[in-house]
Amino acid sequence: MDEAGLTRSMSKKGCSPDNSACEGFFGRMKNEMFYGEKWDKISVEEFISIINQYMQWYRDKRIKLSLGGLSPMEYRCSLGIT
């Protein structure tokens, strides 16, 4: 990461609570938006845009029963976190 000048966006190796949350999210993302689609005619820029749109929808609109039927952003707002 240092050699490439990149910033790590997830926790370090071996931090299982953080890694499991990330793995769970990426698994849901693949099931909900990636699998079953044709991606061979999509440019990298279009793909990045599609991922960004999905992540915004997930954060702002997608309800989770474990959060009382709220989206992640609604839940955070209800706790006064954001």
PDB file of N, CA, C and O in Angstrom:
ATOM      1  N   MET A   1       0.829  -1.183   0.000  1.00  0.00           N
ATOM      2  CA  MET A   1       0.000   0.000   0.000  1.00  0.00           C
ATOM      3  C   MET A   1       0.876   1.252   0.000  1.00  0.00           C
ATOM      4  O   MET A   1       0.637   2.191  -0.759  1.00  0.00           O
ATOM      5  N   ASP A   2       1.896   1.251   0.863  1.00  0.00           N
ATOM      6  CA  ASP A   2       2.779   2.411   0.945  1.00  0.00           C
ATOM      7  C   ASP A   2       3.526   2.640  -0.366  1.00  0.00           C
ATOM      8  O   ASP A   2       3.624   3.769  -0.846  1.00  0.00           O
ATOM      9  N   GLU A   3       4.050   1.558  -0.939  1.00  0.00           N
ATOM     10  CA  GLU A   3       4.812   1.685  -2.191  1.00  0.00           C
ATOM     11  C   GLU A   3       3.959   2.240  -3.325  1.00  0.00           C
ATOM     12  O   GLU A   3       4.452   2.989  -4.168  1.00  0.00           O
ATOM     13  N   ALA A   4       2.667   1.870  -3.345  1.00  0.00           N
ATOM     14  CA  ALA A   4       1.772   2.333  -4.402  1.00  0.00           C
ATOM     15  C   ALA A   4       1.172   3.704  -4.092  1.00  0.00           C
ATOM     16  O   ALA A   4       0.497   4.290  -4.939  1.00  0.00           O
ATOM     17  N   GLY A   5       1.417   4.225  -2.870  1.00  0.00           N
ATOM     18  CA  GLY A   5       0.862   5.526  -2.501  1.00  0.00           C
ATOM     19  C   GLY A   5      -0.632   5.482  -2.252  1.00  0.00           C
ATOM     20  O   GLY A   5      -1.332   6.477  -2.438  1.00  0.00           O
ATOM     21  N   LEU A   6      -1.123   4.311  -1.824  1.00  0.00           N
ATOM     22  CA  LEU A   6      -2.559   4.137  -1.598  1.00  0.00           C
ATOM     23  C   LEU A   6      -2.889   4.185  -0.114  1.00  0.00           C
ATOM     24  O   LEU A   6      -2.047   3.890   0.734  1.00  0.00           O
ATOM     25  N   THR A   7      -4.123   4.560   0.183  1.00  0.00           N
ATOM     26  CA  THR A   7      -4.611   4.576   1.557  1.00  0.00           C
ATOM     27  C   THR A   7      -5.526   3.387   1.756  1.00  0.00           C
ATOM     28  O   THR A   7      -6.446   3.170   0.967  1.00  0.00           O
ATOM     29  N   ARG A   8      -5.285   2.622   2.793  1.00  0.00           N
ATOM     30  CA  ARG A   8      -6.108   1.454   3.096  1.00  0.00           C
ATOM     31  C   ARG A   8      -7.496   1.932   3.531  1.00  0.00           C
ATOM     32  O   ARG A   8      -7.611   2.814   4.381  1.00  0.00           O
ATOM     33  N   SER A   9      -8.538   1.354   2.952  1.00  0.00           N
ATOM     34  CA  SER A   9      -9.896   1.778   3.282  1.00  0.00           C
ATOM     35  C   SER A   9     -10.563   0.838   4.273  1.00  0.00           C
ATOM     36  O   SER A   9     -11.649   1.144   4.765  1.00  0.00           O
ATOM     37  N   MET A  10      -9.957  -0.273   4.572  1.00  0.00           N
ATOM     38  CA  MET A  10     -10.501  -1.219   5.543  1.00  0.00           C
ATOM     39  C   MET A  10      -9.435  -1.487   6.591  1.00  0.00           C
ATOM     40  O   MET A  10      -8.301  -1.019   6.482  1.00  0.00           O
ATOM     41  N   SER A  11      -9.812  -2.235   7.590  1.00  0.00           N
ATOM     42  CA  SER A  11      -8.882  -2.485   8.685  1.00  0.00           C
ATOM     43  C   SER A  11      -7.705  -3.344   8.235  1.00  0.00           C
ATOM     44  O   SER A  11      -7.683  -3.902   7.138  1.00  0.00           O
ATOM     45  N   LYS A  12      -6.743  -3.421   9.124  1.00  0.00           N
ATOM     46  CA  LYS A  12      -5.551  -4.200   8.811  1.00  0.00           C
ATOM     47  C   LYS A  12      -5.824  -5.697   8.848  1.00  0.00           C
ATOM     48  O   LYS A  12      -6.841  -6.133   9.386  1.00  0.00           O
ATOM     49  N   LYS A  13      -4.945  -6.459   8.292  1.00  0.00           N
ATOM     50  CA  LYS A  13      -5.045  -7.907   8.259  1.00  0.00           C
ATOM     51  C   LYS A  13      -5.142  -8.455   9.690  1.00  0.00           C
ATOM     52  O   LYS A  13      -4.412  -8.027  10.584  1.00  0.00           O
ATOM     53  N   GLY A  14      -6.039  -9.390   9.880  1.00  0.00           N
ATOM     54  CA  GLY A  14      -6.175 -10.050  11.173  1.00  0.00           C
ATOM     55  C   GLY A  14      -7.175  -9.411  12.110  1.00  0.00           C
ATOM     56  O   GLY A  14      -7.320  -9.868  13.244  1.00  0.00           O
ATOM     57  N   CYS A  15      -7.875  -8.364  11.680  1.00  0.00           N
ATOM     58  CA  CYS A  15      -8.887  -7.730  12.533  1.00  0.00           C
ATOM     59  C   CYS A  15     -10.238  -8.306  12.136  1.00  0.00           C
ATOM     60  O   CYS A  15     -10.966  -7.709  11.342  1.00  0.00           O
ATOM     61  N   SER A  16     -10.570  -9.463  12.687  1.00  0.00           N
ATOM     62  CA  SER A  16     -11.724 -10.220  12.206  1.00  0.00           C
ATOM     63  C   SER A  16     -13.063  -9.515  12.349  1.00  0.00           C
ATOM     64  O   SER A  16     -13.897  -9.681  11.458  1.00  0.00           O
ATOM     65  N   PRO A  17     -13.344  -8.734  13.406  1.00  0.00           N
ATOM     66  CA  PRO A  17     -14.652  -8.059  13.436  1.00  0.00           C
ATOM     67  C   PRO A  17     -14.846  -7.103  12.261  1.00  0.00           C
ATOM     68  O   PRO A  17     -15.914  -7.083  11.649  1.00  0.00           O
ATOM     69  N   ASP A  18     -13.817  -6.308  11.940  1.00  0.00           N
ATOM     70  CA  ASP A  18     -13.923  -5.403  10.800  1.00  0.00           C
ATOM     71  C   ASP A  18     -13.985  -6.180   9.491  1.00  0.00           C
ATOM     72  O   ASP A  18     -14.787  -5.860   8.613  1.00  0.00           O
ATOM     73  N   ASN A  19     -13.142  -7.200   9.359  1.00  0.00           N
ATOM     74  CA  ASN A  19     -13.107  -7.968   8.121  1.00  0.00           C
ATOM     75  C   ASN A  19     -14.431  -8.675   7.859  1.00  0.00           C
ATOM     76  O   ASN A  19     -14.865  -8.743   6.709  1.00  0.00           O
ATOM     77  N   SER A  20     -15.079  -9.198   8.882  1.00  0.00           N
ATOM     78  CA  SER A  20     -16.344  -9.900   8.668  1.00  0.00           C
ATOM     79  C   SER A  20     -17.422  -8.928   8.209  1.00  0.00           C
ATOM     80  O   SER A  20     -18.244  -9.278   7.362  1.00  0.00           O
ATOM     81  N   ALA A  21     -17.433  -7.720   8.747  1.00  0.00           N
ATOM     82  CA  ALA A  21     -18.414  -6.725   8.299  1.00  0.00           C
ATOM     83  C   ALA A  21     -18.179  -6.362   6.835  1.00  0.00           C
ATOM     84  O   ALA A  21     -19.127  -6.240   6.060  1.00  0.00           O
ATOM     85  N   CYS A  22     -16.915  -6.193   6.461  1.00  0.00           N
ATOM     86  CA  CYS A  22     -16.588  -5.872   5.064  1.00  0.00           C
ATOM     87  C   CYS A  22     -16.948  -7.023   4.136  1.00  0.00           C
ATOM     88  O   CYS A  22     -17.526  -6.808   3.071  1.00  0.00           O
ATOM     89  N   GLU A  23     -16.608  -8.237   4.536  1.00  0.00           N
ATOM     90  CA  GLU A  23     -16.930  -9.413   3.722  1.00  0.00           C
ATOM     91  C   GLU A  23     -18.440  -9.550   3.547  1.00  0.00           C
ATOM     92  O   GLU A  23     -18.920  -9.862   2.457  1.00  0.00           O
ATOM     93  N   GLY A  24     -19.184  -9.316   4.624  1.00  0.00           N
ATOM     94  CA  GLY A  24     -20.648  -9.402   4.543  1.00  0.00           C
ATOM     95  C   GLY A  24     -21.208  -8.380   3.576  1.00  0.00           C
ATOM     96  O   GLY A  24     -22.082  -8.700   2.770  1.00  0.00           O
ATOM     97  N   PHE A  25     -20.713  -7.151   3.649  1.00  0.00           N
ATOM     98  CA  PHE A  25     -21.193  -6.109   2.744  1.00  0.00           C
ATOM     99  C   PHE A  25     -20.887  -6.468   1.294  1.00  0.00           C
ATOM    100  O   PHE A  25     -21.772  -6.407   0.441  1.00  0.00           O
ATOM    101  N   PHE A  26     -19.642  -6.842   1.009  1.00  0.00           N
ATOM    102  CA  PHE A  26     -19.276  -7.138  -0.378  1.00  0.00           C
ATOM    103  C   PHE A  26     -20.024  -8.361  -0.904  1.00  0.00           C
ATOM    104  O   PHE A  26     -20.338  -8.421  -2.092  1.00  0.00           O
ATOM    105  N   GLY A  27     -20.313  -9.336  -0.043  1.00  0.00           N
ATOM    106  CA  GLY A  27     -21.122 -10.481  -0.461  1.00  0.00           C
ATOM    107  C   GLY A  27     -22.528 -10.059  -0.846  1.00  0.00           C
ATOM    108  O   GLY A  27     -23.057 -10.508  -1.863  1.00  0.00           O
ATOM    109  N   ARG A  28     -23.146  -9.185  -0.025  1.00  0.00           N
ATOM    110  CA  ARG A  28     -24.485  -8.681  -0.359  1.00  0.00           C
ATOM    111  C   ARG A  28     -24.458  -7.863  -1.632  1.00  0.00           C
ATOM    112  O   ARG A  28     -25.350  -7.987  -2.471  1.00  0.00           O
ATOM    113  N   MET A  29     -23.437  -7.024  -1.785  1.00  0.00           N
ATOM    114  CA  MET A  29     -23.336  -6.195  -2.986  1.00  0.00           C
ATOM    115  C   MET A  29     -23.254  -7.077  -4.229  1.00  0.00           C
ATOM    116  O   MET A  29     -23.933  -6.811  -5.220  1.00  0.00           O
ATOM    117  N   LYS A  30     -22.432  -8.117  -4.185  1.00  0.00           N
ATOM    118  CA  LYS A  30     -22.319  -9.008  -5.353  1.00  0.00           C
ATOM    119  C   LYS A  30     -23.651  -9.688  -5.652  1.00  0.00           C
ATOM    120  O   LYS A  30     -24.040  -9.795  -6.815  1.00  0.00           O
ATOM    121  N   ASN A  31     -24.350 -10.144  -4.626  1.00  0.00           N
ATOM    122  CA  ASN A  31     -25.637 -10.802  -4.849  1.00  0.00           C
ATOM    123  C   ASN A  31     -26.697  -9.842  -5.365  1.00  0.00           C
ATOM    124  O   ASN A  31     -27.497 -10.211  -6.225  1.00  0.00           O
ATOM    125  N   GLU A  32     -26.718  -8.632  -4.861  1.00  0.00           N
ATOM    126  CA  GLU A  32     -27.784  -7.690  -5.207  1.00  0.00           C
ATOM    127  C   GLU A  32     -27.542  -6.922  -6.495  1.00  0.00           C
ATOM    128  O   GLU A  32     -28.506  -6.571  -7.176  1.00  0.00           O
ATOM    129  N   MET A  33     -26.299  -6.647  -6.856  1.00  0.00           N
ATOM    130  CA  MET A  33     -26.091  -5.820  -8.042  1.00  0.00           C
ATOM    131  C   MET A  33     -25.161  -6.416  -9.090  1.00  0.00           C
ATOM    132  O   MET A  33     -25.187  -5.981 -10.241  1.00  0.00           O
ATOM    133  N   PHE A  34     -24.349  -7.389  -8.730  1.00  0.00           N
ATOM    134  CA  PHE A  34     -23.339  -7.860  -9.684  1.00  0.00           C
ATOM    135  C   PHE A  34     -23.753  -9.125 -10.414  1.00  0.00           C
ATOM    136  O   PHE A  34     -23.776  -9.151 -11.645  1.00  0.00           O
ATOM    137  N   TYR A  35     -24.081 -10.179  -9.665  1.00  0.00           N
ATOM    138  CA  TYR A  35     -24.413 -11.459 -10.290  1.00  0.00           C
ATOM    139  C   TYR A  35     -25.667 -11.335 -11.147  1.00  0.00           C
ATOM    140  O   TYR A  35     -26.621 -10.652 -10.777  1.00  0.00           O
ATOM    141  N   GLY A  36     -25.652 -11.998 -12.285  1.00  0.00           N
ATOM    142  CA  GLY A  36     -26.809 -12.006 -13.181  1.00  0.00           C
ATOM    143  C   GLY A  36     -26.824 -10.864 -14.169  1.00  0.00           C
ATOM    144  O   GLY A  36     -27.729 -10.777 -14.999  1.00  0.00           O
ATOM    145  N   GLU A  37     -25.841  -9.988 -14.097  1.00  0.00           N
ATOM    146  CA  GLU A  37     -25.767  -8.863 -15.030  1.00  0.00           C
ATOM    147  C   GLU A  37     -24.696  -9.131 -16.089  1.00  0.00           C
ATOM    148  O   GLU A  37     -23.780  -9.926 -15.878  1.00  0.00           O
ATOM    149  N   LYS A  38     -24.825  -8.467 -17.203  1.00  0.00           N
ATOM    150  CA  LYS A  38     -23.826  -8.545 -18.279  1.00  0.00           C
ATOM    151  C   LYS A  38     -22.901  -7.347 -18.139  1.00  0.00           C
ATOM    152  O   LYS A  38     -23.346  -6.207 -18.268  1.00  0.00           O
ATOM    153  N   TRP A  39     -21.631  -7.584 -17.878  1.00  0.00           N
ATOM    154  CA  TRP A  39     -20.680  -6.506 -17.619  1.00  0.00           C
ATOM    155  C   TRP A  39     -19.649  -6.338 -18.733  1.00  0.00           C
ATOM    156  O   TRP A  39     -18.791  -5.460 -18.644  1.00  0.00           O
ATOM    157  N   ASP A  40     -19.717  -7.161 -19.779  1.00  0.00           N
ATOM    158  CA  ASP A  40     -18.671  -7.130 -20.798  1.00  0.00           C
ATOM    159  C   ASP A  40     -18.663  -5.855 -21.634  1.00  0.00           C
ATOM    160  O   ASP A  40     -17.631  -5.529 -22.220  1.00  0.00           O
ATOM    161  N   LYS A  41     -19.769  -5.125 -21.710  1.00  0.00           N
ATOM    162  CA  LYS A  41     -19.823  -3.898 -22.512  1.00  0.00           C
ATOM    163  C   LYS A  41     -19.830  -2.642 -21.645  1.00  0.00           C
ATOM    164  O   LYS A  41     -20.122  -1.550 -22.134  1.00  0.00           O
ATOM    165  N   ILE A  42     -19.515  -2.793 -20.378  1.00  0.00           N
ATOM    166  CA  ILE A  42     -19.495  -1.676 -19.439  1.00  0.00           C
ATOM    167  C   ILE A  42     -18.048  -1.218 -19.249  1.00  0.00           C
ATOM    168  O   ILE A  42     -17.160  -2.027 -18.980  1.00  0.00           O
ATOM    169  N   SER A  43     -17.828   0.078 -19.392  1.00  0.00           N
ATOM    170  CA  SER A  43     -16.470   0.613 -19.188  1.00  0.00           C
ATOM    171  C   SER A  43     -16.154   0.649 -17.691  1.00  0.00           C
ATOM    172  O   SER A  43     -17.042   0.535 -16.846  1.00  0.00           O
ATOM    173  N   VAL A  44     -14.887   0.809 -17.394  1.00  0.00           N
ATOM    174  CA  VAL A  44     -14.460   0.907 -15.993  1.00  0.00           C
ATOM    175  C   VAL A  44     -15.134   2.105 -15.337  1.00  0.00           C
ATOM    176  O   VAL A  44     -15.577   2.009 -14.192  1.00  0.00           O
ATOM    177  N   GLU A  45     -15.221   3.227 -16.036  1.00  0.00           N
ATOM    178  CA  GLU A  45     -15.852   4.428 -15.486  1.00  0.00           C
ATOM    179  C   GLU A  45     -17.334   4.185 -15.192  1.00  0.00           C
ATOM    180  O   GLU A  45     -17.840   4.602 -14.151  1.00  0.00           O
ATOM    181  N   GLU A  46     -18.033   3.502 -16.122  1.00  0.00           N
ATOM    182  CA  GLU A  46     -19.444   3.183 -15.892  1.00  0.00           C
ATOM    183  C   GLU A  46     -19.599   2.229 -14.707  1.00  0.00           C
ATOM    184  O   GLU A  46     -20.516   2.381 -13.900  1.00  0.00           O
ATOM    185  N   PHE A  47     -18.710   1.257 -14.607  1.00  0.00           N
ATOM    186  CA  PHE A  47     -18.767   0.294 -13.510  1.00  0.00           C
ATOM    187  C   PHE A  47     -18.565   0.998 -12.166  1.00  0.00           C
ATOM    188  O   PHE A  47     -19.280   0.714 -11.204  1.00  0.00           O
ATOM    189  N   ILE A  48     -17.609   1.898 -12.096  1.00  0.00           N
ATOM    190  CA  ILE A  48     -17.383   2.661 -10.863  1.00  0.00           C
ATOM    191  C   ILE A  48     -18.623   3.474 -10.514  1.00  0.00           C
ATOM    192  O   ILE A  48     -19.006   3.545  -9.346  1.00  0.00           O
ATOM    193  N   SER A  49     -19.246   4.079 -11.498  1.00  0.00           N
ATOM    194  CA  SER A  49     -20.470   4.847 -11.264  1.00  0.00           C
ATOM    195  C   SER A  49     -21.595   3.953 -10.736  1.00  0.00           C
ATOM    196  O   SER A  49     -22.327   4.347  -9.828  1.00  0.00           O
ATOM    197  N   ILE A  50     -21.732   2.767 -11.295  1.00  0.00           N
ATOM    198  CA  ILE A  50     -22.767   1.822 -10.852  1.00  0.00           C
ATOM    199  C   ILE A  50     -22.510   1.406  -9.407  1.00  0.00           C
ATOM    200  O   ILE A  50     -23.441   1.329  -8.605  1.00  0.00           O
ATOM    201  N   ILE A  51     -21.259   1.140  -9.076  1.00  0.00           N
ATOM    202  CA  ILE A  51     -20.926   0.774  -7.693  1.00  0.00           C
ATOM    203  C   ILE A  51     -21.223   1.933  -6.747  1.00  0.00           C
ATOM    204  O   ILE A  51     -21.778   1.723  -5.669  1.00  0.00           O
ATOM    205  N   ASN A  52     -20.862   3.151  -7.138  1.00  0.00           N
ATOM    206  CA  ASN A  52     -21.152   4.315  -6.301  1.00  0.00           C
ATOM    207  C   ASN A  52     -22.651   4.490  -6.079  1.00  0.00           C
ATOM    208  O   ASN A  52     -23.088   4.790  -4.968  1.00  0.00           O
ATOM    209  N   GLN A  53     -23.434   4.303  -7.138  1.00  0.00           N
ATOM    210  CA  GLN A  53     -24.892   4.407  -7.011  1.00  0.00           C
ATOM    211  C   GLN A  53     -25.431   3.340  -6.064  1.00  0.00           C
ATOM    212  O   GLN A  53     -26.298   3.625  -5.238  1.00  0.00           O
ATOM    213  N   TYR A  54     -24.926   2.119  -6.177  1.00  0.00           N
ATOM    214  CA  TYR A  54     -25.361   1.041  -5.288  1.00  0.00           C
ATOM    215  C   TYR A  54     -25.029   1.383  -3.838  1.00  0.00           C
ATOM    216  O   TYR A  54     -25.863   1.213  -2.949  1.00  0.00           O
ATOM    217  N   MET A  55     -23.808   1.866  -3.604  1.00  0.00           N
ATOM    218  CA  MET A  55     -23.400   2.160  -2.232  1.00  0.00           C
ATOM    219  C   MET A  55     -24.225   3.298  -1.627  1.00  0.00           C
ATOM    220  O   MET A  55     -24.532   3.268  -0.436  1.00  0.00           O
ATOM    221  N   GLN A  56     -24.583   4.285  -2.422  1.00  0.00           N
ATOM    222  CA  GLN A  56     -25.446   5.353  -1.925  1.00  0.00           C
ATOM    223  C   GLN A  56     -26.841   4.820  -1.624  1.00  0.00           C
ATOM    224  O   GLN A  56     -27.432   5.174  -0.605  1.00  0.00           O
ATOM    225  N   TRP A  57     -27.376   3.965  -2.510  1.00  0.00           N
ATOM    226  CA  TRP A  57     -28.679   3.352  -2.259  1.00  0.00           C
ATOM    227  C   TRP A  57     -28.634   2.507  -0.992  1.00  0.00           C
ATOM    228  O   TRP A  57     -29.548   2.571  -0.169  1.00  0.00           O
ATOM    229  N   TYR A  58     -27.588   1.726  -0.834  1.00  0.00           N
ATOM    230  CA  TYR A  58     -27.440   0.861   0.344  1.00  0.00           C
ATOM    231  C   TYR A  58     -27.419   1.691   1.620  1.00  0.00           C
ATOM    232  O   TYR A  58     -28.067   1.340   2.606  1.00  0.00           O
ATOM    233  N   ARG A  59     -26.678   2.784   1.598  1.00  0.00           N
ATOM    234  CA  ARG A  59     -26.546   3.630   2.784  1.00  0.00           C
ATOM    235  C   ARG A  59     -27.826   4.411   3.093  1.00  0.00           C
ATOM    236  O   ARG A  59     -28.217   4.534   4.254  1.00  0.00           O
ATOM    237  N   ASP A  60     -28.477   4.938   2.049  1.00  0.00           N
ATOM    238  CA  ASP A  60     -29.578   5.874   2.266  1.00  0.00           C
ATOM    239  C   ASP A  60     -30.972   5.276   2.162  1.00  0.00           C
ATOM    240  O   ASP A  60     -31.897   5.784   2.796  1.00  0.00           O
ATOM    241  N   LYS A  61     -31.151   4.227   1.392  1.00  0.00           N
ATOM    242  CA  LYS A  61     -32.505   3.739   1.089  1.00  0.00           C
ATOM    243  C   LYS A  61     -32.786   2.306   1.523  1.00  0.00           C
ATOM    244  O   LYS A  61     -33.905   1.997   1.933  1.00  0.00           O
ATOM    245  N   ARG A  62     -31.809   1.441   1.441  1.00  0.00           N
ATOM    246  CA  ARG A  62     -32.020   0.002   1.708  1.00  0.00           C
ATOM    247  C   ARG A  62     -32.312  -0.205   3.185  1.00  0.00           C
ATOM    248  O   ARG A  62     -31.476   0.095   4.036  1.00  0.00           O
ATOM    249  N   ILE A  63     -33.507  -0.722   3.491  1.00  0.00           N
ATOM    250  CA  ILE A  63     -33.855  -0.936   4.894  1.00  0.00           C
ATOM    251  C   ILE A  63     -33.271  -2.247   5.398  1.00  0.00           C
ATOM    252  O   ILE A  63     -33.097  -3.207   4.646  1.00  0.00           O
ATOM    253  N   LYS A  64     -32.978  -2.258   6.677  1.00  0.00           N
ATOM    254  CA  LYS A  64     -32.444  -3.456   7.327  1.00  0.00           C
ATOM    255  C   LYS A  64     -33.319  -3.748   8.535  1.00  0.00           C
ATOM    256  O   LYS A  64     -33.530  -2.884   9.386  1.00  0.00           O
ATOM    257  N   LEU A  65     -33.823  -4.964   8.603  1.00  0.00           N
ATOM    258  CA  LEU A  65     -34.653  -5.342   9.740  1.00  0.00           C
ATOM    259  C   LEU A  65     -33.865  -5.275  11.046  1.00  0.00           C
ATOM    260  O   LEU A  65     -34.420  -4.939  12.092  1.00  0.00           O
ATOM    261  N   SER A  66     -32.580  -5.592  10.987  1.00  0.00           N
ATOM    262  CA  SER A  66     -31.760  -5.552  12.198  1.00  0.00           C
ATOM    263  C   SER A  66     -31.573  -4.125  12.722  1.00  0.00           C
ATOM    264  O   SER A  66     -31.156  -3.937  13.865  1.00  0.00           O
ATOM    265  N   LEU A  67     -31.877  -3.128  11.901  1.00  0.00           N
ATOM    266  CA  LEU A  67     -31.811  -1.724  12.326  1.00  0.00           C
ATOM    267  C   LEU A  67     -33.208  -1.155  12.537  1.00  0.00           C
ATOM    268  O   LEU A  67     -33.407   0.059  12.484  1.00  0.00           O
ATOM    269  N   GLY A  68     -34.170  -2.034  12.776  1.00  0.00           N
ATOM    270  CA  GLY A  68     -35.540  -1.592  13.025  1.00  0.00           C
ATOM    271  C   GLY A  68     -36.260  -1.096  11.787  1.00  0.00           C
ATOM    272  O   GLY A  68     -37.148  -0.249  11.888  1.00  0.00           O
ATOM    273  N   GLY A  69     -35.895  -1.605  10.627  1.00  0.00           N
ATOM    274  CA  GLY A  69     -36.552  -1.199   9.380  1.00  0.00           C
ATOM    275  C   GLY A  69     -36.037   0.120   8.838  1.00  0.00           C
ATOM    276  O   GLY A  69     -36.666   0.715   7.962  1.00  0.00           O
ATOM    277  N   LEU A  70     -34.902   0.588   9.342  1.00  0.00           N
ATOM    278  CA  LEU A  70     -34.299   1.830   8.870  1.00  0.00           C
ATOM    279  C   LEU A  70     -33.122   1.523   7.947  1.00  0.00           C
ATOM    280  O   LEU A  70     -32.554   0.431   7.975  1.00  0.00           O
ATOM    281  N   SER A  71     -32.778   2.508   7.138  1.00  0.00           N
ATOM    282  CA  SER A  71     -31.549   2.385   6.362  1.00  0.00           C
ATOM    283  C   SER A  71     -30.381   2.662   7.306  1.00  0.00           C
ATOM    284  O   SER A  71     -30.578   3.223   8.383  1.00  0.00           O
ATOM    285  N   PRO A  72     -29.154   2.270   6.909  1.00  0.00           N
ATOM    286  CA  PRO A  72     -28.012   2.575   7.778  1.00  0.00           C
ATOM    287  C   PRO A  72     -27.902   4.070   8.122  1.00  0.00           C
ATOM    288  O   PRO A  72     -27.596   4.412   9.265  1.00  0.00           O
ATOM    289  N   MET A  73     -28.144   4.954   7.162  1.00  0.00           N
ATOM    290  CA  MET A  73     -28.046   6.386   7.431  1.00  0.00           C
ATOM    291  C   MET A  73     -29.158   6.848   8.377  1.00  0.00           C
ATOM    292  O   MET A  73     -28.911   7.639   9.287  1.00  0.00           O
ATOM    293  N   GLU A  74     -30.375   6.355   8.161  1.00  0.00           N
ATOM    294  CA  GLU A  74     -31.480   6.714   9.064  1.00  0.00           C
ATOM    295  C   GLU A  74     -31.182   6.249  10.487  1.00  0.00           C
ATOM    296  O   GLU A  74     -31.460   6.958  11.454  1.00  0.00           O
ATOM    297  N   TYR A  75     -30.617   5.058  10.601  1.00  0.00           N
ATOM    298  CA  TYR A  75     -30.278   4.528  11.922  1.00  0.00           C
ATOM    299  C   TYR A  75     -29.226   5.395  12.605  1.00  0.00           C
ATOM    300  O   TYR A  75     -29.365   5.734  13.780  1.00  0.00           O
ATOM    301  N   ARG A  76     -28.185   5.750  11.880  1.00  0.00           N
ATOM    302  CA  ARG A  76     -27.145   6.599  12.458  1.00  0.00           C
ATOM    303  C   ARG A  76     -27.708   7.949  12.883  1.00  0.00           C
ATOM    304  O   ARG A  76     -27.371   8.466  13.948  1.00  0.00           O
ATOM    305  N   CYS A  77     -28.576   8.518  12.034  1.00  0.00           N
ATOM    306  CA  CYS A  77     -29.207   9.806  12.390  1.00  0.00           C
ATOM    307  C   CYS A  77     -30.056   9.666  13.639  1.00  0.00           C
ATOM    308  O   CYS A  77     -30.074  10.568  14.477  1.00  0.00           O
ATOM    309  N   SER A  78     -30.767   8.539  13.779  1.00  0.00           N
ATOM    310  CA  SER A  78     -31.611   8.357  14.965  1.00  0.00           C
ATOM    311  C   SER A  78     -30.786   8.267  16.239  1.00  0.00           C
ATOM    312  O   SER A  78     -31.288   8.558  17.325  1.00  0.00           O
ATOM    313  N   LEU A  79     -29.525   7.866  16.118  1.00  0.00           N
ATOM    314  CA  LEU A  79     -28.625   7.794  17.270  1.00  0.00           C
ATOM    315  C   LEU A  79     -27.860   9.098  17.483  1.00  0.00           C
ATOM    316  O   LEU A  79     -27.142   9.244  18.472  1.00  0.00           O
ATOM    317  N   GLY A  80     -28.010  10.034  16.566  1.00  0.00           N
ATOM    318  CA  GLY A  80     -27.289  11.296  16.642  1.00  0.00           C
ATOM    319  C   GLY A  80     -25.825  11.180  16.260  1.00  0.00           C
ATOM    320  O   GLY A  80     -25.002  12.006  16.655  1.00  0.00           O
ATOM    321  N   ILE A  81     -25.503  10.140  15.483  1.00  0.00           N
ATOM    322  CA  ILE A  81     -24.106   9.886  15.110  1.00  0.00           C
ATOM    323  C   ILE A  81     -23.688  10.754  13.926  1.00  0.00           C
ATOM    324  O   ILE A  81     -22.521  11.139  13.844  1.00  0.00           O
ATOM    325  N   THR A  82     -24.593  11.072  13.013  1.00  0.00           N
ATOM    326  CA  THR A  82     -24.195  11.833  11.833  1.00  0.00           C
ATOM    327  C   THR A  82     -24.548  13.290  11.957  1.00  0.00           C
ATOM    328  O   THR A  82     -24.279  14.070  11.044  1.00  0.00           O
TER     329      THR A  82
END
